[in-house]
Amino acid sequence: MPSPSVSSPRTIVEALRGDRRRRPRTERNCAPGLRAVLEDGIYELLKKVTPPEPLVVRASSLRQPARTFDISLSPHARVRGILVNQVLRLLSVAAPMSDPFDDALRAWRLEVTSGELRDFVDQLDGDDLARLATDVTAHSVTLMRSLGPVSPHWLARSAVHAHLLLCGGSVVLRDVVDLMVGTTNGDFASVALLDVTTSPLGEGAERTMRYHALIQTLRTGVMPLRTSTFSTATGDMWSLDVDADLLTRSAHEVLATLSDVLCHA
C-alpha cells in the first residue's frame, strides 16, 4: 500500500481533480466483495461477544486507538472544527464572506439551535470568545488561501452523510465527508473526497482517508477516484488514489476497530 502523496499543487481543488487524462475507468464491481469481507468478519466477531446494542463505527473511531485521550475532542477544538467546516461549505458555493468567524458562526447557529456545543459558545465570556474567533480565523485563512475556486460543473457537495447497516443492523457504519466533487455517472472515475481537519496530520489521518473511500464505495457501488485530507493547522495535504487494495485494507481496519471495541466492552 503506497503512502499518501504530500501534495503541493497551487490549490486543493487542483489536487482533488488531478489530470483528467490519467483517470482510470469507473470501477463498479468491488462493493459486493468488500461488504462480504466486512459481514463475514463481523459474524466471526459476534460469535464471541454479543453487544447489547448496535456497534457504531465512525471515521473518528479509526483516527486513533480506542480510549486514547485526544485534545481535539475538547469543546473549543470541536467548535473550531465545526466553524472551519462551515467556512468550507460557504466557499464551496462561492458565498460572499465579510468575516470568516462571524459568517461561519451565524450559519452554524441557523442550523443548530440547542445542544452542548451551542451552550458552550453561548456561555463564553468576551476574552474566550475572542480567542475562539482568532483561532477560527487563522485556520480559515489557511483554508481560503489553499482551496481555490470550486466550479459548479464539479457538483460539489459538502457535509455528505452516510449511514450503512451491516449484519442485520448489528453494526452501523457512519461517515461525513467534508467536501465531495465529481459524479459516479460516467465512464471514468471522477469522485474525489476531502476531509478537512484543524489538527496536524498523522497516521490516523491515513485510516480516515481510507475509511471515507470505503464508505463511499459501499454507499454508491462505485469506487471513488481519490481521497484526500487537508490540515488547516499546517497547510499540509495528503492524497491517495483509490484502488481495491486500499479499500480492502480499510475493511480490515474497520474489523480491527470492532474487535478492539468488543474486547473492552
Secondary structure as GFF3:
##gff-version 3
##sequence-region A 1 265
A	DSSP	beta_strand	5	6	.	.	.	ID=ss1
A	DSSP	alpha_helix	12	17	.	.	.	ID=ss2
A	DSSP	three_ten_helix	20	22	.	.	.	ID=ss3
A	DSSP	alpha_helix	31	48	.	.	.	ID=ss4
A	DSSP	beta_strand	55	57	.	.	.	ID=ss5
A	DSSP	alpha_helix	59	63	.	.	.	ID=ss6
A	DSSP	three_ten_helix	71	73	.	.	.	ID=ss7
A	DSSP	alpha_helix	75	92	.	.	.	ID=ss8
A	DSSP	alpha_helix	100	111	.	.	.	ID=ss9
A	DSSP	alpha_helix	116	122	.	.	.	ID=ss10
A	DSSP	alpha_helix	126	147	.	.	.	ID=ss11
A	DSSP	three_ten_helix	152	154	.	.	.	ID=ss12
A	DSSP	beta_strand	157	166	.	.	.	ID=ss13
A	DSSP	three_ten_helix	167	169	.	.	.	ID=ss14
A	DSSP	beta_strand	171	181	.	.	.	ID=ss15
A	DSSP	beta_strand	192	197	.	.	.	ID=ss16
A	DSSP	alpha_helix	203	220	.	.	.	ID=ss17
A	DSSP	beta_strand	226	231	.	.	.	ID=ss18
A	DSSP	beta_strand	237	241	.	.	.	ID=ss19
A	DSSP	alpha_helix	244	263	.	.	.	ID=ss20
###
